Amino acid sequence: MTEPAIQIEHLSKRYRLGTTTGIARLLRRTACLDALRDVSFDVRRGEVMGVIGRNGAGKSTLLKILARITPPSDGRITLRGRVASLLEVGTGFHPELSGLENIYLNGSILGMVRREIRRKLDQIIEFSGVERFLDTPVKRYSSGMRVRLAFAVAAHLDPEILLIDEVLSVGDASFQQRCLGKMRDVAGREGRTVLFVSHNMAAVTTLCDRVVCLANSQIAALGDPETAIASYLSGQATANEADLRYVEQREGNGDAIYTRARLLNEHDQPLSHLPMGRAMTIELRFETRPDTVLNDPCFGISICNSVGQPLLRLISRETHGQLPPARAGGLVRLHIERLDLLPGNYYLTLGLSNLGQQLDLLKDAIKFEVVPRAVYPTGKVVAPGHGYVMFAPCHWSTDYAKAA
């Protein structure tokens, strides 16, 4: 029997919260946070293994241990083959160097010799789509350009094992499809192994052979994509409030971050289940760094379905106009007068920017459920599975005589 490409045995990672020194360390224990607890599974050669779970479940910690960025507290990992990882946008890139220079730099970090990089150079450049900007310093690249170049390097430099985090969400839709196609080629025709962390359940379903679902730092489910995703969705408790301060998996420069999200009904009471067609208020708290002033804050909320597809996007600058400057954080509320969604589970993605610069971006920040209600004059209750939009203003008329 062929040995697995990745072997994970009783893996745990514990972070110490706060610091204690000298006598203080002897007098009291320091609180600890378990990012992973006794995780064990294998990944076969040539397999695409998906890793899913809520923010804070331990997905990124797992990949950082596999990429040898951080050591485990307990347990053992065995990697049979050369590893390339794409865990953060532009990891291993030097901002002052050009795109071309960074291809060689990043390839060297991944363990490739100059001859190997030169042999693959044309393919990397063509795939990345940044040929016009190869002589431009990477610091002038957009986040999408950086991730395109980083993925192109990682995918074309012949790693036996490829670790991919959620960074593909930065690229545009067409590039995401190219990345997914490349990962299929890497695993299928080229026989290499891919570990793919994502919140995009549609991508996980189509790409992965098996999926491991993490919850509360442990394995909640492991098996075919349909089974694991069902466990992921059923295991998420619908809540009317979420503490966002300690969520690790977020994008943006961190000058301001969301700290709490709360859902309220039409009477300004806590909401976890929303009847079809009712009003909802989304209340967001945020805080800024001490010396940061948001001269032109822009808040964005996307409502997504259970496989990560955005159904509705509301941006404060587009729907309201410019908001007042913010100097120390505060509270912002979005009131939706009528949410016409069919029964099902939905998730909020939260964005915060200032003067066009991304400060914070949180996917699946909070979940809510839309429940059935008789909204039509017929009294019929629409069942789930008939799409997503509940109702559009309409009027029927007849003139049967013209059809005769």
C-alpha positions in Angstrom: 0.0 0.0 0.0 1.3 3.4 -0.9 2.3 5.6 2.0 0.2 8.8 2.3 1.6 12.1 1.2 0.6 13.8 4.5 0.3 12.0 7.8 -1.1 13.9 10.8 -1.0 12.1 14.1 -2.6 13.5 17.3 -1.7 17.0 16.4 -2.3 19.8 18.9 -1.4 23.5 19.1 -1.7 25.5 22.2 -1.1 29.3 22.5 -0.4 31.0 25.8 -2.5 34.0 26.4 -0.6 36.9 27.9 3.0 36.8 29.3 4.3 36.2 32.8 7.8 36.5 34.0 9.8 35.8 37.1 7.9 35.3 40.3 4.6 35.9 38.6 5.0 32.8 36.5 5.4 30.7 39.7 2.4 32.3 41.4 -0.2 31.9 38.7 -1.0 29.9 35.6 -1.2 31.7 32.3 -4.4 31.1 30.4 -4.0 28.9 27.2 -5.9 28.7 24.0 -6.2 25.4 22.1 -6.1 26.2 18.4 -5.9 22.4 17.5 -6.7 19.4 19.8 -5.7 15.8 18.9 -6.2 16.1 15.2 -5.4 13.0 13.1 -5.9 12.2 9.4 -4.0 11.2 6.3 -4.0 12.7 2.8 -3.3 10.3 0.0 -0.9 11.0 -2.9 -2.7 12.8 -5.7 -5.7 13.7 -3.6 -7.3 17.1 -3.1 -8.3 17.3 0.5 -10.6 20.2 1.6 -10.4 21.8 5.0 -13.5 23.7 6.1 -14.8 25.2 9.3 -15.9 28.5 10.9 -13.5 31.3 11.7 -11.3 30.3 14.6 -11.8 26.5 14.0 -8.1 25.9 13.5 -7.8 25.7 9.7 -5.1 28.3 9.2 -3.2 27.0 12.3 -3.2 23.5 10.7 -1.7 24.9 7.4 0.9 26.9 9.3 2.1 23.8 11.1 2.2 21.8 7.8 4.2 24.7 6.2 6.6 24.6 9.2 5.8 28.3 10.0 4.9 27.3 13.6 5.7 24.1 15.5 3.0 21.9 17.0 2.6 21.6 20.8 2.0 17.9 20.6 1.7 15.2 17.9 3.6 14.6 14.7 3.3 15.4 11.0 5.0 13.5 8.2 5.3 15.1 4.7 6.5 12.9 1.9 7.5 15.4 -0.8 8.5 19.0 -1.4 5.9 21.4 -0.1 4.8 24.7 -1.6 2.4 26.9 0.4 0.2 29.9 -0.4 -1.1 31.0 3.0 -1.2 34.8 2.8 -1.2 37.2 -0.1 2.4 37.9 -1.3 4.1 35.7 1.4 7.8 35.7 0.6 7.6 38.7 -1.7 9.9 41.7 -1.2 7.8 44.9 -1.8 10.8 46.9 -3.3 11.7 44.2 -5.8 10.0 43.8 -9.2 7.6 41.1 -10.1 10.3 39.2 -12.1 12.8 39.5 -9.2 10.2 38.2 -6.8 9.5 35.1 -9.0 13.1 34.1 -8.5 13.1 35.1 -4.8 9.8 33.2 -4.1 11.0 30.2 -6.1 14.2 30.0 -4.1 12.2 30.2 -0.8 10.2 27.2 -2.1 13.5 25.3 -2.6 13.9 25.6 -6.4 17.2 26.2 -8.1 17.6 29.0 -10.6 17.6 26.6 -13.5 14.2 25.2 -12.5 12.7 28.6 -12.2 14.0 29.7 -15.6 12.6 26.6 -17.2 9.1 27.4 -15.9 9.3 31.2 -16.2 7.2 31.7 -19.3 4.4 29.5 -17.9 4.4 31.4 -14.6 4.3 34.8 -16.3 1.5 33.7 -18.7 -0.6 32.2 -16.0 -0.3 35.2 -13.6 -1.4 37.7 -16.3 0.9 40.4 -14.9 3.4 40.4 -17.8 3.0 44.2 -18.4 4.1 44.9 -14.8 7.0 42.5 -14.4 9.5 45.3 -14.0 7.3 47.2 -11.5 8.0 46.9 -7.7 5.5 44.5 -6.1 4.5 47.2 -3.5 2.6 48.9 -6.4 0.6 45.7 -7.2 -3.0 45.4 -6.1 -3.8 42.5 -3.7 -5.3 40.6 -6.7 -2.1 41.0 -8.7 0.0 39.8 -5.8 -2.1 36.7 -5.3 -2.1 35.9 -9.0 1.7 36.0 -9.1 2.1 34.1 -5.8 -0.2 31.3 -7.0 1.4 31.1 -10.3 4.9 30.6 -8.7 3.6 28.1 -6.2 1.6 26.0 -8.7 4.3 25.9 -11.4 7.4 25.0 -9.5 6.7 21.3 -9.2 5.8 20.8 -5.5 4.7 17.3 -4.5 2.4 18.9 -1.9 0.6 22.2 -2.4 -1.0 24.0 0.6 -3.6 26.6 -0.3 -5.4 28.9 2.1 -8.4 31.2 1.4 -6.2 33.7 -0.5 -7.8 32.8 -3.8 -10.9 34.9 -2.7 -8.8 38.0 -3.5 -8.6 37.3 -7.2 -11.3 38.0 -9.7 -13.8 35.3 -10.7 -12.1 34.3 -13.9 -8.7 33.9 -12.2 -10.3 31.9 -9.4 -11.6 29.5 -12.1 -8.1 29.2 -13.6 -6.7 28.5 -10.2 -9.3 25.8 -9.5 -8.5 24.3 -12.9 -4.8 24.3 -12.2 -5.3 22.6 -8.9 -7.3 19.9 -10.7 -4.5 19.4 -13.1 -1.9 19.4 -10.4 -3.7 16.6 -8.5 -5.2 14.7 -11.4 -2.8 14.6 -14.4 0.3 15.5 -12.4 -0.4 13.2 -9.4 0.4 15.8 -6.7 -1.3 16.4 -3.5 -3.4 19.5 -2.6 -4.7 20.6 0.8 -7.3 23.3 0.2 -8.7 25.6 2.9 -11.8 27.5 1.8 -15.1 29.0 2.9 -16.4 28.6 -0.7 -18.5 25.4 -0.4 -19.2 25.3 -4.1 -15.4 25.2 -4.9 -14.9 22.6 -2.2 -17.7 20.4 -3.6 -16.4 20.5 -7.2 -12.6 20.3 -6.5 -12.1 18.1 -3.4 -12.0 14.3 -3.2 -12.5 14.3 0.6 -13.1 17.1 3.1 -12.2 17.4 6.8 -14.4 19.7 8.9 -12.9 21.4 11.9 -15.0 22.7 14.8 -13.8 23.9 18.2 -10.2 23.0 17.2 -11.1 19.3 16.6 -12.3 17.2 13.7 -16.1 17.3 13.5 -16.4 15.3 10.2 -14.2 13.6 7.7 -15.4 12.1 4.5 -16.9 12.9 1.1 -17.6 16.6 0.4 -21.4 16.3 0.7 -21.2 14.6 4.2 -18.6 17.0 5.6 -20.3 20.1 4.3 -23.6 18.9 5.8 -21.9 18.5 9.1 -20.3 22.0 8.8 -23.7 23.6 8.1 -25.7 21.7 10.7 -23.1 22.3 13.4 -23.3 26.0 13.3 -25.6 27.4 15.9 -27.7 30.4 14.7 -26.9 33.3 17.1 -28.0 36.9 17.2 -24.5 38.2 18.3 -20.9 37.4 17.4 -17.7 38.5 19.1 -15.3 39.3 16.3 -12.3 40.7 18.2 -10.2 37.5 18.2 -11.1 36.1 14.7 -7.7 35.3 13.1 -8.8 34.7 9.5 -9.5 38.2 8.2 -8.1 40.5 5.5 -7.1 44.1 5.5 -4.4 46.2 7.1 -6.0 46.2 10.6 -6.1 50.0 11.1 -9.7 49.4 12.1 -11.5 46.1 12.8 -15.0 44.9 13.5 -15.3 43.8 17.1 -18.9 42.7 17.4 -21.9 42.0 15.1 -25.5 41.9 16.3 -28.8 41.2 14.5 -32.1 42.8 15.6 -35.7 42.4 14.5 -38.1 45.1 13.4 -38.7 45.9 17.1 -35.0 46.3 17.9 -34.9 43.1 19.8 -32.2 40.3 19.4 -32.9 38.2 16.3 -31.7 34.7 15.4 -34.6 33.6 13.1 -36.0 36.0 10.6 -39.5 35.4 9.2 -39.7 35.8 5.4 -40.1 39.4 4.2 -39.6 41.0 7.6 -37.3 43.9 8.5 -33.8 43.3 10.0 -31.2 45.6 11.5 -27.5 44.7 11.4 -25.5 46.5 14.2 -21.7 46.6 13.9 -19.2 47.8 16.4 -15.7 48.6 15.3 -12.5 50.1 16.8 -9.5 51.9 15.3 -5.9 51.9 16.2 -5.0 54.8 18.6 -3.5 57.2 15.9 -5.9 56.2 13.1 -8.6 58.6 11.8 -11.1 57.3 9.2 -11.8 60.4 7.1 -14.0 58.5 4.7 -15.2 55.3 6.3 -17.1 52.9 4.1 -19.0 49.9 5.5 -20.0 46.9 3.4 -22.3 44.0 4.1 -22.8 41.0 1.8 -25.5 38.4 2.4 -24.3 35.0 1.2 -26.0 31.6 0.9 -24.7 28.4 2.4 -22.1 27.8 -0.3 -20.6 31.2 -0.1 -22.4 32.8 -3.1 -23.2 36.5 -2.5 -26.9 37.3 -3.0 -27.0 40.9 -1.9 -24.3 43.5 -1.3 -25.0 46.8 0.5 -22.2 49.4 0.5 -22.7 52.5 2.7 -21.2 54.9 0.1 -23.5 53.6 -2.6 -26.7 53.3 -0.7 -26.3 56.3 1.8 -23.4 58.5 0.6 -20.4 59.7 2.6 -20.5 59.0 6.4 -18.9 61.2 9.1 -15.2 60.6 10.0 -14.5 58.2 12.8 -11.7 58.7 15.3 -11.9 56.0 17.9 -14.3 53.5 16.5 -18.0 53.3 17.3 -21.2 51.7 16.1 -22.9 51.6 12.7 -26.3 50.2 12.0 -27.9 49.0 8.7 -31.6 48.8 8.6 -33.1 46.6 5.9 -36.8 47.4 5.6 -37.8 44.1 4.0 -35.5 41.1 3.3 -37.1 39.0 0.6 -35.2 35.7 0.9 -36.6 32.2 0.9 -36.2 30.0 4.0 -32.7 28.8 4.6 -29.4 29.6 6.3 -27.5 32.8 5.3 -24.2 34.4 6.3 -22.9 37.9 6.5 -19.5 39.0 5.0 -18.4 42.3 6.5 -16.1 44.8 4.9 -14.6 48.1 6.2 -12.5 50.5 4.1 -11.2 54.1 4.3 -10.3 56.2 1.3 -10.4 53.1 -0.9 -8.1 51.0 1.3 -9.3 47.7 2.8 -9.0 47.8 6.6 -11.0 44.7 7.6 -12.8 41.9 5.8 -14.6 39.0 7.6 -16.3 36.2 5.8 -19.1 34.2 7.5 -19.0 36.7 10.4 -22.4 35.8 11.6 -25.2 33.4 10.6 -28.9 33.8 10.6 -31.9 31.7 9.4 -34.9 32.8 7.4 -38.0 30.9 8.4 -41.2 30.3 6.4 -44.2 32.6 6.7 -47.4 33.0 4.7 -46.7 36.1 2.7 -48.9 35.6 -0.4 -52.6 36.3 -0.7 -53.2 32.6 -1.3 -51.9 31.8 2.2 -49.4 29.4 0.7 -46.0 29.0 2.4 -43.0 28.8 0.1 -40.7 25.9 0.9 -36.9 26.0 0.8 -35.2 25.0 -2.4 -37.1 27.2 -4.8 -34.3 29.6 -5.3 -33.2 32.4 -3.0 -35.4 35.5 -3.7 -38.8 35.3 -2.1 -40.7 38.0 -3.9 -40.6 40.6 -6.6 -43.3 43.3 -7.0 -45.5 42.0 -9.9 -49.0 42.1 -11.3 -50.8 39.5 -13.4 -53.3 40.4 -16.1 -55.2 38.4 -18.6 -56.7 38.9 -22.0 -57.7 35.4 -23.2 -59.6 36.7 -26.2 -56.4 37.8 -28.0 -55.1 34.2 -27.8 -58.2 32.8 -29.6 
